[in-house]
């Protein structure tokens, strides 16, 4: 994923254009603990960028009713970006989860879990 243009990959996989929010959230990992002074500045800049992106997509500074979703391929970023939800109204998720939902339908996770629990998956390698 990281070797390709994220906007092209996302647009092609999801069948719709995507906007890039390419700034660190300042929330994930040990950055916020080790350097809270810098992380706070980074966080405010990211929140500013998110509000601008939401405004471009919706005409409003804050998203409502799940109209904007922020996707990432990084678990640490997903955790950090999820912290912006209350201030921005944006939902955050992994791009592969969103892709699975689009390709396999809304119930894909439960179907996968059911299949795994009932012997449908013999080997899993992560």
NUMI-542637 format. One record per atom (N, C-alpha, C, O): residue in three letters; x, y, z. Coordinates in steps of 0.02 Angstrom, whole numbers, plus 50000, padded with zeros to 5 digits. Example, Ala and Ser with C-alpha at 12.3 -4.5 7.8 and 13.67 -1.06 7.14 Angstrom:
// residues 2
ALA506604971650390 ALA506154977550390 ALA506604983550390 ALA507124983450423 SER506424988850354 SER506844994750357 SER506455000250394 SER506705005750402 
// end
This chain:
// residues 126
UNK500424994050000 UNK500005000050000 UNK500445006350000 UNK500295011149965 UNK500975006250039 UNK501375012250046 UNK501815013649985 UNK502105019049980 UNK501865008949939 UNK502265010149879 UNK501855013049821 UNK502125014449768 UNK501205013949832 UNK500765016649780 UNK500485023349802 UNK500505025049861 UNK500225027049756 UNK499895033449771 UNK499245031949808 UNK498795028949780 UNK499195034149872 UNK498605032449912 UNK497945035049883 UNK497425031749890 UNK497955040749850 UNK497345043449821 UNK497105039149763 UNK496505037849756 UNK497575037049721 UNK497375032849664 UNK497135026049687 UNK496625023549662 UNK497475023049734 UNK497275016549760 UNK496585016949791 UNK496145012749777 UNK496475021749834 UNK495835022449868 UNK495275023849819 UNK494745020649823 UNK495375028449774 UNK494855030049725 UNK494685023949682 UNK494095022749668 UNK495175020249663 UNK495055014349621 UNK494705008849659 UNK494235005749634 UNK494925007549720 UNK494635002149760 UNK493915003749782 UNK493484999349782 UNK493795010049801 UNK493145011849827 UNK492675014649774 UNK492075015449786 UNK492945015949715 UNK492525018349660 UNK492295025549669 UNK491775027449642 UNK492675029549706 UNK492505036549714 UNK493145040349732 UNK493615037449760 UNK493165046849717 UNK493765050649733 UNK493865051349808 UNK493385051149847 UNK494485052249828 UNK494655053249898 UNK495105059349904 UNK495485060949858 UNK495065062649960 UNK495495068449974 UNK496045066250022 UNK495945061850064 UNK496635069150015 UNK497205067250056 UNK497265071850116 UNK497245077950110 UNK497355068850174 UNK497495072450236 UNK498155069750261 UNK498175065250303 UNK498695072450235 UNK499355069350242 UNK499785072650296 UNK500365074350283 UNK499515073450354 UNK499875076650409 UNK499835072250471 UNK499315069250483 UNK500365071850509 UNK500385067750569 UNK499855070150619 UNK499735076050626 UNK499555065350654 UNK499035067050703 UNK499335069150770 UNK498985072450809 UNK499955067450783 UNK500265069450846 UNK500005065650907 UNK500155067550963 UNK499615060450896 UNK499285056950950 UNK499535049850961 UNK499475047151016 UNK499825046650910 UNK499985039550914 UNK500695038350941 UNK501125042850939 UNK500805032350965 UNK501465030450988 UNK501685034351049 UNK501275036751088 UNK502335035051057 UNK502605038451116 UNK502735045851106 UNK502945049351152 UNK502605048251045 UNK502725055351029 UNK502365059951078 UNK502665064551106 UNK501715058751089 UNK501315063051132 UNK501545062751205 UNK501455067551242 UNK501845057151225 UNK502085056451293 UNK502785059551300 UNK502915063151348 UNK503215058151252 UNK503905060451256 UNK503965068051245 UNK504365071351278 UNK503575070651198 UNK503615077851182 UNK502915080851176 UNK502705082651121 UNK502555081351231 UNK501875084051228 UNK501845091251202 UNK501345093151172 UNK502375095151212 UNK502385101951187 UNK502345102151111 UNK501965106051083 UNK502735097951078 UNK502735097751005 UNK502105094050980 UNK501785096150932 UNK501945088451012 UNK501365084450991 UNK500725088550993 UNK500285087650950 UNK500645092951042 UNK500055097151046 UNK500005101850987 UNK499465102850959 UNK500565104650966 UNK500565109050907 UNK500395105050844 UNK500015107450802 UNK500665099050838 UNK500525094850781 UNK499785092950780 UNK499475092950727 UNK499515091350839 UNK498815089450844 UNK498355095150822 UNK497885093950784 UNK498485101150844 UNK498065106850824 UNK498105108150749 UNK497595109750718 UNK498695107350720 UNK498765108350647 UNK498385102950609 UNK498065104450558 UNK498405096750634 UNK498035091350602 UNK497285092650606 UNK496925091550558 UNK497055094750664 UNK496345096150672 UNK496115101650625 UNK495575101350595 UNK496535106850618 UNK496395112250571 UNK496335109550499 UNK495865111350463 UNK496805105250481 UNK496795102250414 UNK496165097950403 UNK495865097950350 UNK495975094150455 UNK495375090050449 UNK494755094350439 UNK494325092750397 UNK494685099750476 UNK494115104150468 UNK494095107150398 UNK493555107750368 UNK494675108950371 UNK494705111650303 UNK494495106350252 UNK494125107750205 UNK494735100150261 UNK494555094750217 UNK493815093150219 UNK493505091950167 UNK493535093150278 UNK492815091950287 UNK492415097450252 UNK491925096050219 UNK492645103650260 UNK492305109350228 UNK492315108650152 UNK491825110150118 UNK492885106350124 UNK492925105350051 UNK492435100050028 UNK492125100749975 UNK492365094750068 UNK491925089250048 UNK491185090450061 UNK490765088250023 UNK491035094150115 UNK490335094850135 UNK490075102050137 UNK489475103150138 UNK490535106850136 UNK490325113850143 UNK490235115850216 UNK490035121550230 UNK490375111350263 UNK490315112750334 UNK490975111150369 UNK491365107050343 UNK491125114350426 UNK491755113050461 UNK491765106450499 UNK492295104050518 UNK491175103550510 UNK491125097250547 UNK490665092450511 UNK490145094350486 UNK490865086050508 UNK490475080850475 UNK489905078550521 UNK489965078850583 UNK489365076250491 UNK488815073450529 UNK488575066950497 UNK488645065950437 UNK488295062650537 UNK487975056450514 UNK488425052150470 UNK488185049150422 UNK489065051850484 UNK489525047550448 UNK489645049450376 UNK489845045250335 UNK489545055850358 UNK489625057950288 UNK490355058350267 UNK490495058650207 UNK490825058550314 UNK491535058650298 UNK491885053350340 UNK491765052850400 UNK492305049450308 UNK492685044250343 UNK493425045450329 UNK493625046850272 UNK493835044750381 UNK494545045450376 UNK494845038550377 UNK494755034750425 UNK495215036750323 UNK495495030050316 UNK496245030150324 UNK496575034950303 UNK496525024850353 UNK497245024150361 UNK497435016850354 UNK497005012350360 UNK498075015550342 UNK498315008750339 UNK498755007250400 UNK499045001850404 UNK498815011850446 UNK499255011150504 UNK498855010550569 UNK498455014950585 UNK498955005250607 UNK498595004350671 UNK498715009950721 UNK498255012050755 UNK499335012350727 UNK499475017750773 UNK499115024150752 UNK498835027750794 UNK499115025550687 UNK498765031450662 UNK498015030750672 UNK497675035650688 UNK497745024750663 UNK497025023750672 UNK496835025550743 UNK496325028850754 UNK497235023450791 UNK497105025050860 UNK497135032650872 UNK496685035450904 UNK497655035850847 UNK497735043050856 UNK497195047050820 UNK496925051750848 UNK497045045150758 UNK496545048750718 UNK495845047950747 UNK495425052450739 UNK495705042350779 UNK495045041350809 UNK494895046450863 UNK494315047850878 UNK495405049250892 UNK495315054250945 UNK495045060950919 UNK494835065150959 UNK495045061850854 UNK494775068050825 UNK494025067550812 UNK493715072650794 UNK493735061750821 UNK493035060650804 UNK492545065550836 UNK492095068150803 UNK492635066750900 UNK492165071250935 UNK492205078450909 UNK491685081750904 UNK492805080750894 UNK492895087650870 UNK492715088650797 UNK492525094150777 UNK492785083350757 UNK492685084050685 UNK492065080550658 UNK491815082350604 UNK491815075650695 UNK491245071750671 UNK491455066450621 UNK491025063150590 UNK492105065450611 UNK492365060750562 UNK492475053950595 UNK492745053550650 UNK492275048650561 UNK492415041850583 UNK493085039750553 UNK493245041650497 UNK493465035950591 UNK494115033550568 UNK494115026050565 UNK493855022650610 UNK494405023250511 UNK494445016050504 UNK495045014150461 UNK495365018450431 UNK495185007650459 UNK495715005050416 UNK495455004650345 UNK494865003050334 UNK495875006150297 UNK495665005950227 UNK495454998950207 UNK494994998150167 UNK495774993750234 UNK495594986950216 UNK494904985050243 UNK494554981150213 UNK494714987850300 UNK494044986650327 UNK493524989950283 UNK493004987050268 UNK493654995950261 UNK493194999550216 UNK493144995850149 UNK492594995150122 UNK493704993550124 UNK493704989850062 UNK493294983450069 UNK492874981850026 UNK493404979750123 UNK493014973550135 UNK492274975050138 UNK491864971250111 UNK492084980450170 UNK491374982250175 UNK491084983650106 UNK490524981650091 UNK491464987150064 UNK491234988749996 UNK491184982549952 UNK490714981749914 UNK491674978149958 UNK491704972149915 UNK491254966549940 UNK490914963249901 UNK491264965350006 UNK490924959550035 UNK490254961150068 UNK489874956650084 UNK490104967650077 UNK489464969550107 UNK489514971150181 UNK490034969850213 UNK488984973850208 UNK488974976150278 UNK489124970650329 UNK489454971950379 UNK488894964550317 UNK488974959250366 UNK489614955150359 UNK489654949650385 UNK490114957750324 UNK490714953950309 UNK491094951650371 UNK491344946050372 UNK491134955950422 UNK491514954150482 UNK491204948250519 UNK491554943550537 UNK490554948550529 UNK490224943150565 UNK490244936650525 UNK490334931350554 UNK490174937150459 UNK490224931150417 UNK490924928050422 UNK490984921950425 UNK491434932150424 UNK492114929750431 UNK492214926250498 UNK492494920850502 UNK491974929450552 UNK492034926550619 UNK491664919950623 UNK491924915050651 UNK491054919750597 UNK490664913550598 UNK491024907950561 UNK491054902250584 UNK491304909550503 UNK491664904650463 UNK492284902250501 UNK492424896250501 UNK492644906750532 UNK493244904850569 UNK493084900450629 UNK493444895750644 UNK492534901950663 UNK492334898150722 UNK492084891150705 UNK492114886550746 UNK491844890350645 UNK491554883850626 UNK491994880050577 UNK491744876650532 UNK492654880650585 UNK493124876650546 UNK493234878650474 UNK493514874850436 UNK493014884650455 UNK493074886650385 UNK493754889350366 UNK493894890050306 UNK494164890650415 UNK494834893150400 UNK495334888450434 UNK495314887750495 UNK495764885350394 UNK496214880450422 UNK496854883550449 UNK497114881550501 UNK497114888450414 UNK497744891550435 UNK497704899050424 UNK497444901450374 UNK497974902750472 UNK498014909950466 UNK498724912050483 UNK498994910050535 UNK499024915950440 UNK499694918450452 UNK499674926050449 UNK499464928950399 UNK499884929150502 UNK499904936450505 UNK500614938850506 UNK500734944950508 
// end
